[in-house]
Amino acid sequence: MRDDTFSVLQEFISPREAFEQLDLLAPHFIGRDATAETVILSVKYEELMLQLEGLLEDADRIKAALEAGNIDPEEAKIELLDVLYGVRNIIGELEVVEALRARFGVGYVEVLSEYLRALGAIAFAELVQKNGDVVSRVKQEVAQRWGIYLPSLEGHHDVRGDDS
């Protein structure tokens, strides 16, 4: 069961990079109901499910090759044992992730949306870092025209148009 959201995200950021970035940045962008830990656990869960899916596909491939006579039965046994060890390891990791997710009270689907928000915030932070003067002017303009004070990236206070 491949999640399209996760496969798209993999095109832009590796799971390892996501874990590193989210561990540093997610607390600034995610509410108290979804901490960085819950986001990371959900991403890890999805990563493990994708690995499990890959191993099951390997098992199907080996079985088909064996039935077609394209692989030696002894070699097929060895390859299938490798698959089974891989599945066993993933199940062990999933048990740990599930126990942690239960402790943090995290559900897989709702946290992925928080993960996307965090990644969006990371991208926005990079945009601001590269174009700080433009962002500052936009904040001032919005504040002057509509009286709306855009939040700063540091998070939790209004920027009253002067970035001070």
Order of alpha helices (4+ residues) and beta strands (2+ residues): alpha-alpha-alpha-alpha-alpha-alpha
